[in-house]
Amino acid sequence: MHTQFTTEVDEQGRVSLAPELLSALQLSPGATLMLELKKGRIVLEPLPEEPELIEKDGLLVVRPRITGNIANWVQQDRDERIAQLSKELE
């Protein structure tokens, strides 16, 4: 997919990414990006999210960070379950 977007640098040196781009890359607020300068171009690359370790009842438990559009995931899961149930009822 080759898509172009334009944005501006604000007074604090920040840039905003288009919502369509964030959605396509499954980025959410707080996501970490690597910024690299290559031949006069800025390259942004999403870094993998590190799961969080928390202590629960004396045990270390992994609490992953959920990124992307959760509503889409829920709808996709529902569609898959309905399709499976339809096959079973045939």
Summary of the structure (lengths in Angstrom):
residues: 90
radius of gyration: 19.3
end to end distance: 38.5
largest distance: 61.7
contacts: 144
relative contact order: 0.11
helix: 29%
strand: 24%
